[in-house]
């Protein structure tokens, strides 16, 4: 029996996708608004070809979500940036195979 290929290459791809879908379903934005913003992000980064849904695609997805949250005043852009750096530092300082956790002081 063969195992099915994962839908997402990385767990964070699935997580950012799920968060975006949830925010859409709560009425924060329409899917058309999302698609227009995401398309603009891809274009701005020169992603004119079909992407495979890998990290470059989801990095653009995350950038779009962060911008949308800032533009709609759901989240403070400076706080998002601080949080992003804290997660990056946690990731880079976590031994391979160990769960990545955010230091409580980063809040």
C-alpha positions as CSV (number, residue, x, y, z in Angstrom):
1,X,0.0,0.0,0.0
2,X,1.5,3.3,-1.0
3,X,1.1,6.4,1.1
4,X,-0.7,9.4,-0.6
5,X,1.5,12.4,-1.3
6,X,0.9,15.2,1.3
7,X,-1.2,18.0,0.1
8,X,1.2,20.6,1.6
9,X,5.0,20.3,1.6
10,X,5.4,21.8,5.0
11,X,3.1,22.0,8.1
12,X,3.2,25.8,8.1
13,X,1.8,25.9,4.5
14,X,-1.3,24.0,5.8
15,X,-1.5,26.3,8.8
16,X,-1.4,29.6,6.9
17,X,-3.8,28.2,4.4
18,X,-6.2,27.2,7.1
19,X,-6.0,30.5,8.9
20,X,-6.7,32.4,5.7
21,X,-9.7,30.2,4.9
22,X,-11.0,30.7,8.5
23,X,-10.7,34.5,8.3
24,X,-12.5,34.4,4.9
25,X,-15.3,32.3,6.4
26,X,-15.7,34.7,9.4
27,X,-16.2,37.5,6.9
28,X,-13.0,39.5,7.3
29,X,-12.6,39.5,3.5
30,X,-14.2,37.9,0.4
31,X,-12.3,35.3,-1.5
32,X,-12.3,37.6,-4.5
33,X,-10.6,40.3,-2.4
34,X,-8.1,37.7,-1.3
35,X,-7.4,36.5,-4.8
36,X,-6.8,40.0,-6.1
37,X,-4.3,40.8,-3.3
38,X,-2.6,37.5,-3.6
39,X,-2.3,37.8,-7.4
40,X,-0.8,41.3,-6.9
41,X,1.8,39.9,-4.4
42,X,2.8,37.1,-6.9
43,X,3.1,39.6,-9.7
44,X,5.2,42.0,-7.6
45,X,7.6,39.2,-6.8
46,X,7.8,38.2,-10.5
47,X,6.0,34.9,-10.1
48,X,4.5,34.9,-13.5
49,X,4.7,31.1,-14.0
50,X,2.5,28.5,-12.3
51,X,4.0,27.8,-8.9
52,X,4.0,24.3,-7.3
53,X,2.6,25.3,-4.0
54,X,6.0,25.2,-2.3
55,X,7.7,27.6,0.0
56,X,7.9,30.5,-2.5
57,X,4.2,30.3,-3.0
58,X,3.4,30.2,0.7
59,X,5.9,32.9,1.5
60,X,3.9,35.1,-0.9
61,X,0.7,33.8,0.7
62,X,1.9,34.7,4.2
63,X,3.0,38.2,3.0
64,X,-0.4,38.8,1.5
65,X,-2.2,37.7,4.7
66,X,0.1,39.9,6.9
67,X,-0.5,42.9,4.7
68,X,-4.3,42.3,4.6
69,X,-4.4,42.0,8.4
70,X,-2.5,45.3,8.7
71,X,-4.5,47.1,6.1
72,X,-7.8,46.1,7.8
73,X,-6.4,47.0,11.3
74,X,-6.9,43.5,12.5
75,X,-3.2,43.3,13.5
76,X,-0.6,45.9,14.0
77,X,2.1,45.6,11.2
78,X,4.9,46.4,13.7
79,X,3.7,43.6,16.0
80,X,3.5,41.2,13.1
81,X,7.0,42.0,12.2
82,X,8.3,41.5,15.7
83,X,6.4,38.2,16.0
84,X,7.8,37.1,12.6
85,X,11.4,37.7,13.8
86,X,10.7,35.9,17.1
87,X,9.5,32.8,15.2
88,X,12.4,33.0,12.8
89,X,14.9,33.2,15.7
90,X,13.1,30.3,17.5
91,X,13.3,28.2,14.3
92,X,16.9,28.9,13.7
93,X,17.9,28.1,17.3
94,X,15.9,24.9,17.7
95,X,17.7,21.6,17.3
96,X,16.7,19.5,14.2
97,X,13.7,17.4,15.0
98,X,12.7,19.3,18.2
99,X,9.4,21.2,18.2
100,X,9.8,24.9,17.6
101,X,8.4,27.0,20.4
102,X,8.2,30.7,20.9
103,X,9.9,32.1,24.0
104,X,7.2,33.6,26.2
105,X,9.2,36.8,26.4
106,X,8.6,37.4,22.7
107,X,4.9,38.2,23.2
